[in-house]
Amino acid sequence: MRIKLSYTVEEEDVLKEAAKLIGLSGEDLQHALTLFASTQEELKGSGTDNDIPNGEKARSMIEEFRQALLAVDTRLSEVVDILDGYEMYRMSQRSPEESPPQPEMTTAPAQLMELSEG
């Protein structure tokens, strides 16, 4: 079972922490790359009678490969969530002069009430 963790860092350290989290996927990524190559080799066999491709072993290797990729993908998704939250925080900290202009309402509030009722 996976459990979501939460912790705080200083604002200036958010991107460094995100980089560290990506780095935690290095072992899973390396494992996936190894499985990528070895699965292909298993399916090809060596071409001799003594080394016949083992489909069941290849299937097991593919499942392990998928799990390694899932671990990397999950970590990357978590980092994207952190980056999105950080960007929202930074936008909320901007002064009104720095904020992008808000679009003007072209419909008067009374007209909006009529539209929603009708």
C-alpha positions as CSV (number, residue, x, y, z in Angstrom):
1,M,0.0,0.0,0.0
2,R,1.3,3.4,-0.9
3,I,1.1,6.3,1.6
4,K,1.2,9.9,0.7
5,L,3.8,12.0,2.7
6,S,3.9,15.7,3.2
7,Y,6.7,18.0,4.5
8,T,7.7,21.6,4.3
9,V,10.7,23.4,2.9
10,E,11.8,27.0,2.5
11,E,10.4,28.6,-0.6
12,E,13.8,28.9,-2.3
13,D,14.4,25.1,-1.8
14,V,11.2,23.9,-3.5
15,L,12.9,23.3,-6.9
16,K,15.9,21.7,-5.3
17,E,13.7,19.3,-3.4
18,A,11.8,18.5,-6.6
19,A,15.2,17.6,-8.2
20,K,16.0,15.4,-5.3
21,L,12.7,13.6,-5.6
22,I,13.4,12.9,-9.3
23,G,16.8,11.6,-8.3
24,L,15.1,9.0,-6.1
25,S,13.8,7.4,-9.3
26,G,17.3,6.7,-10.6
27,E,17.4,3.1,-9.4
28,D,14.0,2.3,-10.7
29,L,14.9,3.9,-14.1
30,Q,18.1,2.0,-14.3
31,H,16.3,-1.2,-13.4
32,A,13.7,-0.5,-16.2
33,L,16.5,0.1,-18.7
34,T,18.2,-3.2,-17.8
35,L,14.8,-5.0,-18.1
36,F,14.2,-3.3,-21.4
37,A,17.4,-4.9,-22.9
38,S,17.2,-8.2,-21.1
39,T,13.5,-8.8,-22.1
40,Q,14.4,-8.3,-25.8
41,E,17.3,-10.7,-25.4
42,E,15.1,-13.3,-23.7
43,L,12.5,-13.1,-26.6
44,K,15.2,-13.3,-29.3
45,G,17.1,-16.2,-27.7
46,S,20.6,-17.0,-28.8
47,G,19.5,-18.9,-31.9
48,T,20.9,-22.2,-30.6
49,D,18.8,-25.2,-29.5
50,N,20.0,-24.9,-26.0
51,D,18.7,-21.3,-25.6
52,I,15.1,-21.3,-26.8
53,P,13.2,-18.2,-25.9
54,N,11.1,-18.6,-22.7
55,G,7.8,-16.8,-23.3
56,E,6.7,-17.1,-19.6
57,K,10.0,-15.7,-18.4
58,A,9.7,-12.8,-20.8
59,R,6.1,-12.2,-19.7
60,S,7.3,-12.0,-16.1
61,M,10.2,-9.7,-17.1
62,I,7.7,-7.4,-18.9
63,E,5.5,-7.2,-15.8
64,E,8.5,-6.3,-13.7
65,F,9.6,-3.7,-16.4
66,R,6.1,-2.2,-16.2
67,Q,6.2,-1.9,-12.4
68,A,9.6,-0.1,-12.6
69,L,8.2,2.3,-15.2
70,L,5.1,2.9,-13.0
71,A,7.3,3.8,-10.1
72,V,9.2,6.3,-12.2
73,D,6.0,7.7,-13.7
74,T,4.4,8.0,-10.2
75,R,7.4,10.0,-8.9
76,L,7.4,12.3,-12.0
77,S,3.6,12.9,-11.5
78,E,4.3,13.8,-7.9
79,V,7.0,16.3,-8.9
80,V,4.6,17.8,-11.5
81,D,2.0,18.3,-8.7
82,I,4.7,20.0,-6.6
83,L,5.7,22.3,-9.5
84,D,2.1,23.2,-10.2
85,G,1.5,24.0,-6.5
86,Y,4.7,26.1,-6.4
87,E,3.7,28.0,-9.5
88,M,0.2,28.8,-8.0
89,Y,1.9,30.0,-4.8
90,R,4.3,32.2,-6.7
91,M,1.4,33.7,-8.7
92,S,-0.5,34.4,-5.5
93,Q,2.5,36.3,-4.1
94,R,2.8,38.7,-7.1
95,S,1.8,42.3,-6.5
96,P,-1.3,43.6,-8.4
97,E,1.0,45.4,-10.9
98,E,2.7,42.1,-11.8
99,S,-0.5,40.1,-12.2
100,P,-1.9,39.6,-15.7
101,P,-4.9,41.8,-16.4
102,Q,-8.3,40.2,-15.8
103,P,-10.7,40.1,-18.7
104,E,-13.5,42.6,-18.5
105,M,-17.1,41.5,-18.1
106,T,-19.0,42.2,-21.3
107,T,-22.4,41.2,-19.8
108,A,-23.9,43.2,-17.0
109,P,-24.7,41.4,-13.7
110,A,-28.4,41.9,-14.2
111,Q,-28.2,40.2,-17.7
112,L,-26.3,37.3,-16.1
113,M,-29.1,36.8,-13.6
114,E,-31.7,36.8,-16.5
115,L,-29.6,34.3,-18.4
116,S,-29.3,31.9,-15.5
117,E,-33.0,32.1,-14.7
118,G,-34.2,31.7,-18.3
